[in-house]
Amino acid sequence: MCRIDITFAQNLFFCATEHYMSFNKTIEKSIVSNWNYDALTDYKGATLQFNDVARKIEKVHILLEQVGIKKGDKVALCGRNSAHWAVAFLATLSYGAVAVPILHEFNAEQIHNIVNHSESRILFVGDVVAKTIDTDAMPHLEGIVFLPDFSLLVSRSEQLTYGREHLNELFGKKFPEKFKPSDVCYYEDEEEELALINYTSGTTGFSKGVMLPYRALMGNIDFILERLAYPYMKPHTNMLSILPMAHMYGMAVEFLFPFIYGIHIFFLTRLPSPAIIAQAFSDIKPALIVTVPLIIEKIIRKKVFPKIQNNIMRLLLTMPVISKRVKQKICEQVYEAFGGNAYEIIIGGAALNQEVEAFLNSIDFPYTVGYGTTECAPLIAYCDYKERVLGSCGMPVNGMEVRILSRDPRHVEGEIVTRGRNVMLGYFKNEEATREAIDADGWYHTGDLGTMSADGHIFIRGRKKNMLLCANGQNVYPEEIEDRLNSMAMVSESIVVQRNEKFVAIVHPDYDEAHNLGFTEEDLVNIMEQNRKDLNTNLPSYSKISSVEIHKDEFAKTPKKSIKRYLYQNA
């Protein structure tokens, strides 16, 4: 039995830091070194070992070869996270083609647009997506492959049809003896070569296709190996993949890094409810947890705060000696809710609520907040939870420079810009957008506003495009007001918009709690009005909220669970 150990992990990192190590050759080495270990599992379903993954990759290679896919041709993937999604992605890159991951949450029209705009020749789809798309709307596709069993849903190529019908026979001819580790040999990529095109969720119009080279993938992987895997994690432990792999945050940290390190990845193949996630944490006991603020905040608000916000607990928490033991006990219970085995919980994708973060910080919970964008595949900033500074999203990762475009970066916010190994090549077939995003000196303009401490910790204030300008010229950051409002009575989530010269809060109440307490709509209106008054006592005169509007449905969100603000600006 082949065995991966810390030495292998060290070799991966040191080779990568001395010179560029091919991404596909790194995948190849991980498969060979972990041959008989578990690799990918659909939670509550089948498990693939690394040797199973290798066999399936070879069969996908045969299909791509049959249809005449060449180096640089585009292959799209759209479906919920699954072992077969991972296989199809790895097969695409290790063949030399360019992957086009498409978020399964996009509607049919968006999927059609991305497939057509990317010039994809093959589309892999999951079972839910397969029912929504219109084949005729994607006339240039030569085939649609069904991810659950790699069967053909559509074939416009006789060669593809023949290849699928005779797949086992062709595999047997290619490997007449037993398929062995020595048979694994993948395409050797180069640093600046295009690996994938990732279409951002966007806020208006058609999403932009972010062109990510192999160096950006390896830049992220090298950093995680150095800062997390090698010092704190063992190979062959477990990780749970919750975030969409078609989003770079989930892909890099929950899929590519653990696969290369020899970690067993479990996929939640269906829409994860809080109950399913809680059960999965308990069953899998992941060694590292990667999540977005929404999940953390719901767990803390629903499961933890109600237990500690009674009179007895409030009293105990004011007693210095008792308080320390109580907080330790609370920390243990919260930690156990996440499986009780994670080195740390990495939170990213959106801002973490200040009240929730202050609570986690007060009980010494092992969490940290990172920062990144799709355009950086995704990491820009991170620091270990032991080095974390309250309110910060970390420090620049290896290979990345970060600056604040401000006359006083420590005290006056400015746009965050970055350049380095992780930055994209540009936007696919959109030179104008590329020039707007990356300046002549190679700095990528994130569109985020922030400050940076003397030691390099980054603090984000908000999005440049979300910033509101009041009548007296003062800048107002709606995220800061929303953060306070979201901690008030009966508020589930909110956004602040500007109408003429007034600021309006649109609030989605916590209807579950309202139902439990027997509150009526009129009660909620009165509560929100009191919230508005209380909120305004802590806001400058120029940013006070003029009114609160109740929004009965949850706000529509991007895959990283940020509210799609543009849908509500004129609501």
ZAGU-914497 format. One record per residue (C-alpha): chain; x, y, z. Coordinates in Angstrom, 2 decimals, always signed. Example, Ala and Ser with C-alpha at 12.3 -4.5 7.8 and 13.67 -1.06 7.14 Angstrom:
# ZAGU-914497
ATOM, A, +12.30, -4.50, +7.80
ATOM, A, +13.67, -1.06, +7.14
***
This chain:
# ZAGU-914497
ATOM, A, +0.00, +0.00, +0.00
ATOM, A, +1.31, +3.44, -0.94
ATOM, A, +1.47, +5.86, +1.93
ATOM, A, +1.56, +9.66, +2.09
ATOM, A, +3.20, +11.22, +5.13
ATOM, A, +4.46, +14.57, +6.33
ATOM, A, +7.64, +14.12, +4.32
ATOM, A, +5.64, +13.94, +1.09
ATOM, A, +3.70, +17.06, +2.10
ATOM, A, +6.94, +18.90, +2.85
ATOM, A, +8.34, +17.90, -0.52
ATOM, A, +5.23, +19.29, -2.22
ATOM, A, +5.73, +22.62, -0.52
ATOM, A, +9.48, +22.94, -0.86
ATOM, A, +9.45, +21.95, -4.53
ATOM, A, +6.77, +24.54, -5.19
ATOM, A, +8.64, +27.34, -3.45
ATOM, A, +11.96, +26.70, -5.19
ATOM, A, +10.46, +26.79, -8.69
ATOM, A, +7.09, +26.44, -10.34
ATOM, A, +5.80, +22.90, -9.97
ATOM, A, +3.17, +21.87, -12.51
ATOM, A, -0.32, +21.76, -11.02
ATOM, A, -1.20, +18.62, -12.96
ATOM, A, +2.03, +16.90, -11.97
ATOM, A, +1.21, +17.77, -8.34
ATOM, A, -2.21, +16.12, -8.77
ATOM, A, -0.49, +13.15, -10.38
ATOM, A, +1.95, +12.76, -7.46
ATOM, A, -0.82, +12.99, -4.90
ATOM, A, -2.86, +10.26, -6.64
ATOM, A, +0.12, +7.92, -6.92
ATOM, A, +1.26, +8.51, -3.33
ATOM, A, -2.23, +8.00, -1.90
ATOM, A, -3.26, +5.18, -4.26
ATOM, A, -5.19, +3.02, -1.76
ATOM, A, -6.53, +5.75, +0.49
ATOM, A, -10.06, +7.22, +0.47
ATOM, A, -10.25, +10.40, -1.59
ATOM, A, -13.80, +11.57, -2.36
ATOM, A, -17.11, +10.67, -0.74
ATOM, A, -20.62, +11.84, -1.50
ATOM, A, -21.96, +12.24, +2.05
ATOM, A, -24.26, +9.29, +2.83
ATOM, A, -23.17, +7.81, -0.52
ATOM, A, -20.29, +6.11, -2.33
ATOM, A, -16.57, +6.62, -1.70
ATOM, A, -13.83, +6.81, -4.31
ATOM, A, -10.25, +5.98, -3.41
ATOM, A, -7.45, +7.82, -5.17
ATOM, A, -7.01, +4.85, -7.54
ATOM, A, -10.74, +5.03, -8.41
ATOM, A, -10.36, +8.73, -9.16
ATOM, A, -7.41, +7.94, -11.44
ATOM, A, -9.43, +5.34, -13.39
ATOM, A, -12.37, +7.67, -13.85
ATOM, A, -10.04, +10.49, -14.97
ATOM, A, -8.60, +8.20, -17.65
ATOM, A, -12.09, +7.34, -18.89
ATOM, A, -13.02, +11.01, -19.13
ATOM, A, -9.75, +11.56, -21.02
ATOM, A, -10.86, +8.89, -23.51
ATOM, A, -14.18, +10.69, -24.05
ATOM, A, -12.43, +14.04, -24.58
ATOM, A, -9.99, +12.43, -26.97
ATOM, A, -12.79, +10.76, -28.93
ATOM, A, -14.58, +14.05, -29.52
ATOM, A, -11.32, +15.72, -30.55
ATOM, A, -10.83, +18.07, -27.62
ATOM, A, -7.44, +19.78, -27.92
ATOM, A, -5.19, +21.66, -25.55
ATOM, A, -6.88, +24.92, -24.58
ATOM, A, -10.40, +23.87, -25.61
ATOM, A, -13.09, +24.77, -23.08
ATOM, A, -15.03, +22.21, -21.03
ATOM, A, -17.87, +23.47, -18.80
ATOM, A, -19.14, +21.91, -15.56
ATOM, A, -22.40, +22.78, -13.83
ATOM, A, -23.83, +20.85, -10.89
ATOM, A, -23.87, +20.55, -7.14
ATOM, A, -20.70, +19.44, -5.40
ATOM, A, -20.02, +15.73, -5.87
ATOM, A, -17.19, +13.26, -6.30
ATOM, A, -17.92, +13.06, -10.03
ATOM, A, -17.83, +16.87, -10.35
ATOM, A, -14.35, +16.73, -8.83
ATOM, A, -13.33, +13.92, -11.20
ATOM, A, -14.57, +15.82, -14.26
ATOM, A, -12.72, +18.97, -13.22
ATOM, A, -9.43, +17.17, -12.57
ATOM, A, -9.81, +15.23, -15.81
ATOM, A, -10.31, +18.44, -17.78
ATOM, A, -7.18, +20.13, -16.46
ATOM, A, -4.99, +17.02, -16.49
ATOM, A, -5.96, +16.53, -20.15
ATOM, A, -4.77, +20.04, -21.04
ATOM, A, -8.22, +21.57, -21.59
ATOM, A, -9.57, +24.69, -19.87
ATOM, A, -12.27, +24.19, -17.24
ATOM, A, -15.30, +26.48, -17.05
ATOM, A, -16.96, +25.88, -13.67
ATOM, A, -20.52, +27.26, -13.59
ATOM, A, -22.41, +27.80, -10.35
ATOM, A, -25.38, +25.45, -10.18
ATOM, A, -27.41, +28.27, -8.63
ATOM, A, -27.36, +30.22, -11.90
ATOM, A, -30.60, +30.09, -13.88
ATOM, A, -30.87, +28.39, -17.27
ATOM, A, -30.34, +31.60, -19.24
ATOM, A, -27.16, +32.41, -17.33
ATOM, A, -25.85, +28.88, -17.89
ATOM, A, -26.59, +29.12, -21.63
ATOM, A, -24.83, +32.51, -21.82
ATOM, A, -21.72, +31.28, -20.04
ATOM, A, -21.46, +28.09, -22.11
ATOM, A, -21.79, +30.11, -25.31
ATOM, A, -19.56, +33.01, -24.24
ATOM, A, -16.80, +30.65, -23.08
ATOM, A, -17.00, +28.67, -26.34
ATOM, A, -17.25, +25.43, -24.38
ATOM, A, -17.38, +22.25, -26.48
ATOM, A, -18.52, +19.83, -23.77
ATOM, A, -20.80, +20.40, -20.78
ATOM, A, -20.90, +18.19, -17.68
ATOM, A, -24.18, +18.64, -15.74
ATOM, A, -25.69, +17.45, -12.49
ATOM, A, -29.15, +15.96, -12.15
ATOM, A, -30.92, +19.18, -11.08
ATOM, A, -29.29, +21.36, -13.74
ATOM, A, -30.02, +18.76, -16.44
ATOM, A, -33.76, +19.38, -15.99
ATOM, A, -33.54, +23.15, -16.44
ATOM, A, -31.26, +23.76, -19.42
ATOM, A, -32.29, +24.02, -23.08
ATOM, A, -29.92, +22.18, -25.40
ATOM, A, -31.01, +24.25, -28.39
ATOM, A, -29.86, +27.40, -26.62
ATOM, A, -26.27, +26.08, -26.70
ATOM, A, -25.84, +25.20, -30.40
ATOM, A, -22.05, +24.89, -30.37
ATOM, A, -21.92, +22.17, -27.73
ATOM, A, -20.83, +18.80, -29.06
ATOM, A, -22.08, +16.89, -26.08
ATOM, A, -23.68, +17.05, -22.62
ATOM, A, -22.43, +14.49, -20.10
ATOM, A, -24.53, +13.50, -17.07
ATOM, A, -22.32, +13.75, -13.96
ATOM, A, -24.01, +11.07, -11.81
ATOM, A, -22.96, +8.24, -14.18
ATOM, A, -21.07, +9.99, -17.04
ATOM, A, -23.75, +8.92, -19.51
ATOM, A, -24.54, +11.09, -22.53
ATOM, A, -27.61, +13.29, -22.36
ATOM, A, -26.82, +14.85, -25.73
ATOM, A, -24.31, +13.92, -28.41
ATOM, A, -23.76, +15.83, -31.62
ATOM, A, -20.67, +13.80, -32.43
ATOM, A, -20.54, +10.24, -33.72
ATOM, A, -17.09, +9.88, -32.19
ATOM, A, -18.38, +10.93, -28.75
ATOM, A, -21.30, +8.50, -29.01
ATOM, A, -18.95, +5.69, -30.06
ATOM, A, -16.51, +6.55, -27.28
ATOM, A, -19.19, +6.39, -24.58
ATOM, A, -20.73, +3.16, -25.91
ATOM, A, -17.30, +1.45, -26.07
ATOM, A, -15.69, +3.22, -23.09
ATOM, A, -14.72, +0.11, -21.14
ATOM, A, -13.39, -1.54, -24.28
ATOM, A, -11.28, +1.51, -25.16
ATOM, A, -10.01, +1.71, -21.57
ATOM, A, -8.99, -1.97, -21.75
ATOM, A, -7.10, -1.41, -25.00
ATOM, A, -5.30, +1.62, -23.58
ATOM, A, -4.31, -0.30, -20.44
ATOM, A, -4.14, -4.00, -21.45
ATOM, A, -2.62, -4.94, -18.11
ATOM, A, -4.01, -3.97, -14.72
ATOM, A, -4.24, -0.16, -14.39
ATOM, A, -1.31, +0.80, -12.18
ATOM, A, +0.13, +3.92, -10.51
ATOM, A, +2.81, +3.98, -13.21
ATOM, A, +0.07, +4.49, -15.81
ATOM, A, -0.86, +7.88, -14.33
ATOM, A, +0.78, +10.56, -16.46
ATOM, A, -0.87, +13.96, -16.84
ATOM, A, -0.40, +17.01, -19.02
ATOM, A, +2.41, +19.23, -17.72
ATOM, A, +1.15, +22.79, -17.50
ATOM, A, +3.14, +26.03, -17.40
ATOM, A, +2.82, +28.96, -15.00
ATOM, A, +1.12, +31.50, -17.26
ATOM, A, -1.05, +28.97, -19.04
ATOM, A, -4.82, +29.39, -18.70
ATOM, A, -6.28, +26.78, -16.32
ATOM, A, -9.88, +27.84, -15.93
ATOM, A, -12.40, +30.59, -16.58
ATOM, A, -14.53, +31.36, -13.54
ATOM, A, -17.59, +33.49, -14.16
ATOM, A, -18.31, +35.80, -11.23
ATOM, A, -21.81, +35.94, -9.81
ATOM, A, -21.75, +39.67, -10.54
ATOM, A, -24.40, +42.19, -9.56
ATOM, A, -25.50, +43.69, -12.84
ATOM, A, -25.55, +42.53, -16.42
ATOM, A, -23.61, +39.59, -17.73
ATOM, A, -20.99, +38.07, -15.43
ATOM, A, -17.33, +38.48, -16.32
ATOM, A, -15.19, +35.44, -17.06
ATOM, A, -12.12, +35.54, -14.80
ATOM, A, -9.14, +33.91, -16.55
ATOM, A, -7.02, +32.14, -13.94
ATOM, A, -3.60, +30.76, -14.84
ATOM, A, -2.03, +27.69, -13.25
ATOM, A, +0.34, +29.88, -11.20
ATOM, A, -2.68, +31.38, -9.39
ATOM, A, -3.97, +27.92, -8.45
ATOM, A, -0.54, +26.84, -7.24
ATOM, A, +0.02, +30.15, -5.43
ATOM, A, -3.03, +29.47, -3.27
ATOM, A, -2.19, +25.79, -2.77
ATOM, A, +1.45, +26.47, -1.84
ATOM, A, +0.38, +29.01, +0.77
ATOM, A, -2.20, +26.71, +2.38
ATOM, A, +0.28, +23.83, +2.45
ATOM, A, +2.87, +26.01, +4.14
ATOM, A, +0.64, +27.83, +6.63
ATOM, A, -1.99, +25.21, +7.46
ATOM, A, -1.34, +21.70, +6.21
ATOM, A, +2.26, +21.05, +7.07
ATOM, A, +2.33, +22.68, +10.55
ATOM, A, -1.11, +21.72, +11.85
ATOM, A, -2.87, +19.00, +9.82
ATOM, A, -2.24, +15.35, +9.07
ATOM, A, -2.92, +13.65, +5.72
ATOM, A, -5.83, +11.18, +5.61
ATOM, A, -7.95, +13.21, +7.99
ATOM, A, -11.41, +14.41, +6.87
ATOM, A, -12.78, +17.62, +5.40
ATOM, A, -16.33, +18.61, +4.56
ATOM, A, -16.99, +20.47, +1.30
ATOM, A, -19.97, +22.80, +1.77
ATOM, A, -19.17, +25.82, -0.41
ATOM, A, -19.72, +25.45, -4.18
ATOM, A, -16.61, +24.10, -5.92
ATOM, A, -17.54, +26.33, -8.84
ATOM, A, -16.68, +29.27, -6.57
ATOM, A, -12.94, +29.79, -6.07
ATOM, A, -13.14, +29.94, -2.26
ATOM, A, -14.68, +26.46, -2.07
ATOM, A, -12.56, +25.11, -4.92
ATOM, A, -9.16, +26.15, -3.56
ATOM, A, -9.61, +25.53, +0.16
ATOM, A, -12.17, +22.71, +0.32
ATOM, A, -11.19, +20.75, -2.79
ATOM, A, -7.82, +21.34, -4.48
ATOM, A, -5.69, +21.79, -1.37
ATOM, A, -7.09, +18.79, +0.55
ATOM, A, -6.96, +16.54, -2.53
ATOM, A, -3.30, +17.38, -3.09
ATOM, A, -2.51, +16.87, +0.59
ATOM, A, -4.17, +13.46, +0.70
ATOM, A, -7.19, +14.43, +2.80
ATOM, A, -10.49, +12.57, +2.51
ATOM, A, -13.12, +15.01, +1.17
ATOM, A, -16.84, +14.61, +1.88
ATOM, A, -19.32, +16.43, -0.37
ATOM, A, -22.79, +17.59, +0.65
ATOM, A, -24.49, +16.72, -2.62
ATOM, A, -27.80, +18.41, -1.84
ATOM, A, -28.84, +21.82, -0.54
ATOM, A, -27.38, +21.82, +2.97
ATOM, A, -29.90, +22.67, +5.69
ATOM, A, -28.60, +23.64, +9.15
ATOM, A, -29.66, +20.22, +10.46
ATOM, A, -27.80, +18.36, +7.71
ATOM, A, -24.67, +20.47, +8.22
ATOM, A, -24.76, +19.86, +11.98
ATOM, A, -25.11, +16.10, +11.46
ATOM, A, -22.32, +16.09, +8.88
ATOM, A, -19.97, +17.92, +11.27
ATOM, A, -20.75, +15.34, +13.94
ATOM, A, -20.23, +12.37, +11.59
ATOM, A, -17.17, +13.57, +9.68
ATOM, A, -15.34, +15.55, +12.38
ATOM, A, -13.47, +17.69, +9.82
ATOM, A, -9.87, +18.69, +10.48
ATOM, A, -10.48, +22.14, +9.02
ATOM, A, -13.72, +24.04, +8.43
ATOM, A, -14.20, +26.62, +5.70
ATOM, A, -17.40, +28.62, +5.78
ATOM, A, -19.15, +31.92, +5.15
ATOM, A, -20.44, +34.31, +7.85
ATOM, A, -24.10, +33.42, +7.26
ATOM, A, -23.63, +29.85, +8.52
ATOM, A, -21.61, +30.88, +11.58
ATOM, A, -24.00, +33.69, +12.47
ATOM, A, -27.09, +31.46, +12.26
ATOM, A, -25.51, +28.82, +14.51
ATOM, A, -24.42, +31.39, +17.10
ATOM, A, -27.69, +33.36, +17.09
ATOM, A, -29.99, +30.33, +17.09
ATOM, A, -28.07, +27.82, +19.21
ATOM, A, -25.74, +29.80, +21.47
ATOM, A, -27.06, +33.27, +22.27
ATOM, A, -30.43, +32.02, +23.65
ATOM, A, -28.51, +29.90, +26.20
ATOM, A, -26.22, +32.64, +27.45
ATOM, A, -28.42, +35.72, +27.32
ATOM, A, -30.50, +34.90, +30.39
ATOM, A, -30.09, +36.64, +33.74
ATOM, A, -28.13, +33.83, +35.44
ATOM, A, -25.59, +33.54, +32.63
ATOM, A, -25.23, +37.31, +32.41
ATOM, A, -24.45, +37.37, +36.12
ATOM, A, -21.92, +34.54, +35.93
ATOM, A, -20.15, +36.21, +33.02
ATOM, A, -19.55, +39.32, +35.14
ATOM, A, -17.68, +37.34, +37.82
ATOM, A, -13.96, +37.27, +36.89
ATOM, A, -13.04, +33.78, +38.16
ATOM, A, -16.34, +32.10, +37.25
ATOM, A, -16.51, +33.96, +33.93
ATOM, A, -13.32, +32.35, +32.67
ATOM, A, -14.59, +28.82, +33.34
ATOM, A, -18.02, +29.61, +31.89
ATOM, A, -16.48, +30.98, +28.70
ATOM, A, -14.25, +27.93, +28.42
ATOM, A, -17.29, +25.68, +28.71
ATOM, A, -19.19, +27.70, +26.11
ATOM, A, -16.20, +27.51, +23.77
ATOM, A, -16.05, +23.72, +24.18
ATOM, A, -19.75, +23.37, +23.35
ATOM, A, -19.53, +25.60, +20.28
ATOM, A, -16.38, +23.76, +19.14
ATOM, A, -18.13, +20.40, +19.56
ATOM, A, -20.99, +21.63, +17.38
ATOM, A, -18.46, +21.82, +14.53
ATOM, A, -17.28, +18.25, +15.04
ATOM, A, -14.75, +18.88, +17.80
ATOM, A, -11.70, +18.17, +15.62
ATOM, A, -11.02, +21.26, +13.48
ATOM, A, -7.71, +23.07, +13.82
ATOM, A, -9.58, +26.29, +13.06
ATOM, A, -12.61, +27.67, +11.28
ATOM, A, -11.84, +29.98, +8.36
ATOM, A, -14.56, +32.51, +7.62
ATOM, A, -14.60, +34.40, +4.33
ATOM, A, -16.71, +35.55, +1.41
ATOM, A, -18.41, +38.42, +3.27
ATOM, A, -18.09, +40.51, +6.42
ATOM, A, -18.61, +38.80, +9.78
ATOM, A, -21.11, +40.51, +12.07
ATOM, A, -19.27, +42.51, +14.75
ATOM, A, -21.42, +41.22, +17.64
ATOM, A, -20.85, +37.59, +16.61
ATOM, A, -17.13, +38.16, +16.10
ATOM, A, -16.80, +39.89, +19.48
ATOM, A, -18.48, +36.90, +21.12
ATOM, A, -16.23, +34.35, +19.38
ATOM, A, -13.22, +36.43, +20.31
ATOM, A, -14.33, +36.67, +23.96
ATOM, A, -14.50, +32.87, +24.36
ATOM, A, -11.16, +32.32, +22.55
ATOM, A, -12.81, +30.31, +19.79
ATOM, A, -10.33, +29.12, +17.10
ATOM, A, -11.69, +31.13, +14.18
ATOM, A, -10.05, +33.42, +11.68
ATOM, A, -11.30, +35.70, +8.93
ATOM, A, -9.72, +35.67, +5.47
ATOM, A, -10.06, +37.92, +2.45
ATOM, A, -9.97, +37.24, -1.25
ATOM, A, -11.63, +37.58, -4.63
ATOM, A, -12.31, +35.32, -7.59
ATOM, A, -9.74, +37.38, -9.49
ATOM, A, -7.05, +36.15, -7.05
ATOM, A, -8.12, +32.50, -7.00
ATOM, A, -9.07, +33.63, -4.26
ATOM, A, -6.57, +34.43, -1.47
ATOM, A, -5.35, +37.95, -0.79
ATOM, A, -5.12, +37.96, +3.01
ATOM, A, -5.17, +35.46, +5.87
ATOM, A, -3.61, +34.86, +9.25
ATOM, A, -3.73, +31.99, +11.71
ATOM, A, -6.34, +32.30, +14.47
ATOM, A, -3.56, +32.68, +17.05
ATOM, A, -2.34, +35.80, +15.20
ATOM, A, -5.79, +37.20, +14.40
ATOM, A, -6.64, +40.82, +15.24
ATOM, A, -10.27, +41.61, +16.04
ATOM, A, -12.01, +43.18, +13.05
ATOM, A, -9.19, +42.34, +10.63
ATOM, A, -9.35, +39.98, +7.66
ATOM, A, -5.70, +39.00, +7.92
ATOM, A, -2.38, +39.98, +6.39
ATOM, A, -1.21, +39.64, +2.76
ATOM, A, -0.50, +36.02, +1.83
ATOM, A, +2.85, +34.90, +0.43
ATOM, A, +3.50, +36.17, -3.07
ATOM, A, +0.97, +39.01, -2.84
ATOM, A, +1.51, +42.73, -2.21
ATOM, A, -1.35, +44.82, -0.85
ATOM, A, -1.68, +48.60, -0.73
ATOM, A, -4.36, +51.07, +0.37
ATOM, A, -4.87, +53.96, -2.04
ATOM, A, -5.13, +56.62, +0.63
ATOM, A, -3.13, +59.60, +1.86
ATOM, A, -3.06, +57.89, +5.28
ATOM, A, -3.60, +54.12, +4.86
ATOM, A, -3.61, +53.48, +8.61
ATOM, A, -6.44, +55.90, +9.41
ATOM, A, -8.16, +56.99, +6.18
ATOM, A, -9.82, +54.32, +4.10
ATOM, A, -8.97, +53.88, +0.45
ATOM, A, -9.35, +51.26, -2.24
ATOM, A, -7.52, +47.99, -1.60
ATOM, A, -5.22, +47.03, -4.49
ATOM, A, -3.04, +43.95, -4.82
ATOM, A, -0.59, +42.34, -7.20
ATOM, A, +1.37, +39.13, -7.29
ATOM, A, +1.27, +35.43, -8.03
ATOM, A, -2.45, +34.90, -7.45
ATOM, A, -3.78, +37.64, -9.75
ATOM, A, -5.79, +36.68, -12.83
ATOM, A, -4.72, +37.09, -16.45
ATOM, A, -7.78, +39.24, -17.13
ATOM, A, -11.42, +38.89, -18.15
ATOM, A, -12.21, +36.56, -21.05
ATOM, A, -12.98, +38.48, -24.25
ATOM, A, -13.30, +41.73, -22.29
ATOM, A, -10.18, +43.88, -22.61
ATOM, A, -11.95, +47.03, -21.44
ATOM, A, -12.97, +45.45, -18.12
ATOM, A, -9.46, +44.02, -17.76
ATOM, A, -7.87, +47.46, -18.18
ATOM, A, -10.26, +48.88, -15.58
ATOM, A, -9.37, +46.14, -13.09
ATOM, A, -5.59, +45.83, -13.58
ATOM, A, -3.56, +49.00, -13.99
ATOM, A, -0.36, +49.49, -15.97
ATOM, A, +1.79, +48.50, -12.98
ATOM, A, -0.03, +45.21, -12.48
ATOM, A, -2.13, +46.25, -9.47
ATOM, A, -5.55, +44.62, -9.31
ATOM, A, -8.17, +47.07, -8.04
ATOM, A, -10.49, +45.11, -5.76
ATOM, A, -13.26, +47.69, -5.42
ATOM, A, -13.11, +47.19, -1.63
ATOM, A, -12.36, +50.04, +0.75
ATOM, A, -10.22, +49.57, +3.82
ATOM, A, -7.30, +50.53, +6.00
ATOM, A, -4.10, +48.70, +6.97
ATOM, A, -2.29, +48.72, +10.30
ATOM, A, +1.45, +49.33, +10.58
ATOM, A, +2.07, +45.58, +10.89
ATOM, A, +0.03, +44.75, +7.78
ATOM, A, -3.40, +43.74, +9.12
ATOM, A, -6.17, +44.69, +6.68
ATOM, A, -9.50, +46.15, +7.83
ATOM, A, -12.33, +46.34, +5.30
ATOM, A, -14.87, +49.17, +5.49
ATOM, A, -17.10, +48.22, +2.56
ATOM, A, -17.46, +48.04, -1.19
ATOM, A, -16.53, +51.12, -3.21
ATOM, A, -19.61, +50.70, -5.40
ATOM, A, -21.87, +50.37, -2.33
ATOM, A, -20.65, +53.58, -0.70
ATOM, A, -23.39, +56.18, -0.35
ATOM, A, -22.81, +59.93, -0.52
ATOM, A, -24.99, +62.14, +1.65
ATOM, A, -25.94, +65.75, +0.97
ATOM, A, -23.06, +67.26, +2.96
ATOM, A, -20.47, +65.19, +1.08
ATOM, A, -19.87, +62.62, +3.82
ATOM, A, -19.27, +59.01, +2.81
ATOM, A, -21.66, +56.48, +4.31
ATOM, A, -20.86, +52.76, +4.32
ATOM, A, -24.15, +50.81, +4.41
ATOM, A, -22.37, +47.65, +5.58
ATOM, A, -21.47, +49.34, +8.87
ATOM, A, -25.07, +50.37, +9.57
ATOM, A, -26.39, +46.95, +8.54
ATOM, A, -23.94, +45.24, +10.87
ATOM, A, -25.43, +47.11, +13.84
ATOM, A, -29.01, +46.64, +12.67
ATOM, A, -28.57, +42.89, +12.21
ATOM, A, -27.80, +42.57, +15.92
ATOM, A, -31.07, +44.22, +16.97
ATOM, A, -34.33, +42.63, +18.05
ATOM, A, -36.13, +40.41, +15.55
ATOM, A, -33.81, +41.34, +12.64
ATOM, A, -32.67, +38.42, +10.50
ATOM, A, -30.93, +40.44, +7.77
ATOM, A, -31.04, +43.92, +6.30
ATOM, A, -29.76, +46.29, +3.65
ATOM, A, -29.54, +50.08, +3.69
ATOM, A, -30.37, +51.99, +0.50
ATOM, A, -30.47, +55.66, -0.42
ATOM, A, -33.65, +57.25, -1.75
ATOM, A, -33.12, +60.85, -2.82
ATOM, A, -31.22, +62.24, +0.18
ATOM, A, -32.64, +59.83, +2.77
ATOM, A, -31.39, +56.45, +3.99
ATOM, A, -33.91, +53.62, +4.24
ATOM, A, -33.38, +50.25, +5.95
ATOM, A, -35.03, +47.25, +4.33
ATOM, A, -35.33, +44.48, +6.92
ATOM, A, -36.19, +40.79, +6.70
ATOM, A, -37.46, +39.91, +10.20
ATOM, A, -36.79, +36.68, +12.06
ATOM, A, -40.22, +35.21, +11.35
ATOM, A, -39.47, +31.93, +13.13
ATOM, A, -38.80, +33.75, +16.38
ATOM, A, -41.76, +36.07, +15.79
ATOM, A, -44.03, +33.04, +15.39
ATOM, A, -42.68, +31.43, +18.57
ATOM, A, -43.38, +34.62, +20.53
ATOM, A, -46.81, +35.14, +18.97
ATOM, A, -45.93, +38.48, +17.39
ATOM, A, -48.19, +39.96, +14.70
ATOM, A, -47.14, +42.01, +11.68
ATOM, A, -48.13, +45.13, +13.60
ATOM, A, -45.87, +44.05, +16.46
ATOM, A, -42.97, +43.65, +14.03
ATOM, A, -43.60, +47.11, +12.58
ATOM, A, -43.46, +48.61, +16.08
ATOM, A, -40.31, +46.66, +16.97
ATOM, A, -38.55, +47.81, +13.79
ATOM, A, -39.51, +51.41, +14.49
ATOM, A, -37.99, +51.13, +17.97
ATOM, A, -34.89, +49.55, +16.43
ATOM, A, -34.63, +52.53, +14.08
ATOM, A, -34.78, +55.00, +16.98
ATOM, A, -32.22, +53.05, +19.00
ATOM, A, -29.94, +52.69, +15.98
ATOM, A, -30.06, +56.40, +15.18
ATOM, A, -28.86, +57.31, +18.69
ATOM, A, -25.51, +55.76, +17.74
ATOM, A, -25.26, +57.13, +14.19
ATOM, A, -23.95, +60.52, +13.01
ATOM, A, -26.68, +62.94, +12.01
ATOM, A, -25.81, +62.65, +8.33
ATOM, A, -26.34, +58.85, +8.22
ATOM, A, -29.47, +58.41, +10.33
ATOM, A, -32.15, +56.04, +9.03
ATOM, A, -35.36, +57.81, +7.99
ATOM, A, -37.56, +54.70, +7.85
ATOM, A, -37.62, +50.90, +8.01
ATOM, A, -39.39, +48.76, +5.43
ATOM, A, -40.22, +45.12, +6.14
ATOM, A, -39.27, +42.61, +3.46
ATOM, A, -41.18, +39.37, +3.97
ATOM, A, -38.89, +37.06, +1.96
ATOM, A, -35.21, +36.33, +2.48
ATOM, A, -33.02, +38.53, +0.31
ATOM, A, -31.65, +36.96, -2.87
ATOM, A, -27.98, +36.15, -2.44
ATOM, A, -24.85, +35.36, -4.38
ATOM, A, -23.20, +31.91, -3.92
ATOM, A, -20.97, +33.37, -1.20
ATOM, A, -24.18, +34.49, +0.58
ATOM, A, -23.86, +38.22, +0.00
ATOM, A, -27.14, +40.01, -0.66
ATOM, A, -27.70, +41.03, -4.29
ATOM, A, -28.08, +44.71, -3.45
ATOM, A, -28.91, +45.86, -6.96
ATOM, A, -32.24, +44.01, -6.78
ATOM, A, -33.43, +46.21, -3.92
ATOM, A, -32.03, +49.66, -4.63
ATOM, A, -35.32, +50.84, -6.15
ATOM, A, -37.66, +48.35, -4.50
***
